[in-house]
């Protein structure tokens, strides 16, 4: 077994989670240097974050309402420290 082969439970068949029309299966993705590179961090602690610009919404009434304002990371980070938290709450 190569070091890049996925470690799957005995008897697990990756085809059960791969669409029939998929050009690649899980072993192909796991073995691909391109896909392995996508999962590798390119930033180090202290590196500047990439700038982004997003619309701001008001959720105070329980629904999304456009405010017409925008959030741009670079303009906020220029004035004070900013913490970015990435996660899934599902």
C-alpha positions as a Python dict, from the first residue, in 0.01 Angstrom:
ca = {
    (1, 'X'): (0, 0, 0),
    (2, 'X'): (138, 344, -90),
    (3, 'X'): (155, 607, 182),
    (4, 'X'): (-117, 806, 2),
    (5, 'X'): (-379, 533, -14),
    (6, 'X'): (-675, 616, 207),
    (7, 'X'): (-709, 419, 527),
    (8, 'X'): (-1062, 285, 508),
    (9, 'X'): (-1243, 46, 738),
    (10, 'X'): (-1224, -321, 633),
    (11, 'X'): (-1493, -402, 379),
    (12, 'X'): (-1564, -34, 300),
    (13, 'X'): (-1642, 18, -69),
    (14, 'X'): (-1565, 379, -176),
    (15, 'X'): (-1785, 326, -485),
    (16, 'X'): (-2091, 349, -257),
    (17, 'X'): (-2017, 718, -195),
    (18, 'X'): (-1894, 807, -546),
    (19, 'X'): (-2143, 913, -819),
    (20, 'X'): (-2152, 679, -1119),
    (21, 'X'): (-2046, 959, -1356),
    (22, 'X'): (-1749, 1066, -1143),
    (23, 'X'): (-1422, 1062, -1337),
    (24, 'X'): (-1229, 996, -1014),
    (25, 'X'): (-1287, 775, -717),
    (26, 'X'): (-1164, 835, -363),
    (27, 'X'): (-838, 642, -417),
    (28, 'X'): (-767, 856, -727),
    (29, 'X'): (-825, 1180, -537),
    (30, 'X'): (-619, 1068, -238),
    (31, 'X'): (-329, 968, -466),
    (32, 'X'): (-336, 1285, -676),
    (33, 'X'): (-56, 1533, -596),
    (34, 'X'): (-286, 1815, -712),
    (35, 'X'): (-555, 1728, -458),
    (36, 'X'): (-302, 1660, -182),
    (37, 'X'): (-158, 2006, -247),
    (38, 'X'): (-504, 2163, -204),
    (39, 'X'): (-517, 2021, 148),
    (40, 'X'): (-178, 2162, 246),
    (41, 'X'): (-156, 2492, 432),
    (42, 'X'): (24, 2767, 241),
    (43, 'X'): (22, 3026, 519),
    (44, 'X'): (219, 3042, 840),
    (45, 'X'): (120, 3203, 1166),
    (46, 'X'): (150, 3579, 1132),
    (47, 'X'): (109, 3586, 752),
    (48, 'X'): (-141, 3847, 634),
    (49, 'X'): (-484, 3709, 542),
    (50, 'X'): (-613, 3738, 187),
    (51, 'X'): (-842, 4036, 145),
    (52, 'X'): (-1212, 3978, 78),
    (53, 'X'): (-1517, 4195, 30),
    (54, 'X'): (-1866, 4074, 130),
    (55, 'X'): (-2213, 4227, 161),
    (56, 'X'): (-2340, 4296, 515),
    (57, 'X'): (-2689, 4176, 610),
    (58, 'X'): (-2918, 4253, 902),
    (59, 'X'): (-3059, 3940, 1070),
    (60, 'X'): (-3211, 4118, 1371),
    (61, 'X'): (-3569, 4034, 1267),
    (62, 'X'): (-3488, 3669, 1193),
    (63, 'X'): (-3457, 3706, 815),
    (64, 'X'): (-3178, 3830, 591),
    (65, 'X'): (-3220, 4196, 497),
    (66, 'X'): (-2970, 4370, 271),
    (67, 'X'): (-2813, 4676, 431),
    (68, 'X'): (-2636, 4812, 124),
    (69, 'X'): (-2311, 4811, 322),
    (70, 'X'): (-2005, 4594, 265),
    (71, 'X'): (-1733, 4438, 480),
    (72, 'X'): (-1378, 4451, 347),
    (73, 'X'): (-1120, 4272, 558),
    (74, 'X'): (-829, 4495, 459),
    (75, 'X'): (-1005, 4816, 566),
    (76, 'X'): (-1092, 4673, 910),
    (77, 'X'): (-755, 4503, 968),
    (78, 'X'): (-573, 4828, 890),
    (79, 'X'): (-724, 4983, 1207),
    (80, 'X'): (-733, 4695, 1456),
    (81, 'X'): (-656, 4325, 1496),
    (82, 'X'): (-907, 4088, 1340),
    (83, 'X'): (-967, 3721, 1427),
    (84, 'X'): (-1108, 3497, 1153),
    (85, 'X'): (-1288, 3188, 1277),
    (86, 'X'): (-1374, 2915, 1028),
    (87, 'X'): (-1601, 2631, 1123),
    (88, 'X'): (-1915, 2438, 1056),
    (89, 'X'): (-2216, 2454, 1281),
    (90, 'X'): (-2418, 2182, 1112),
}
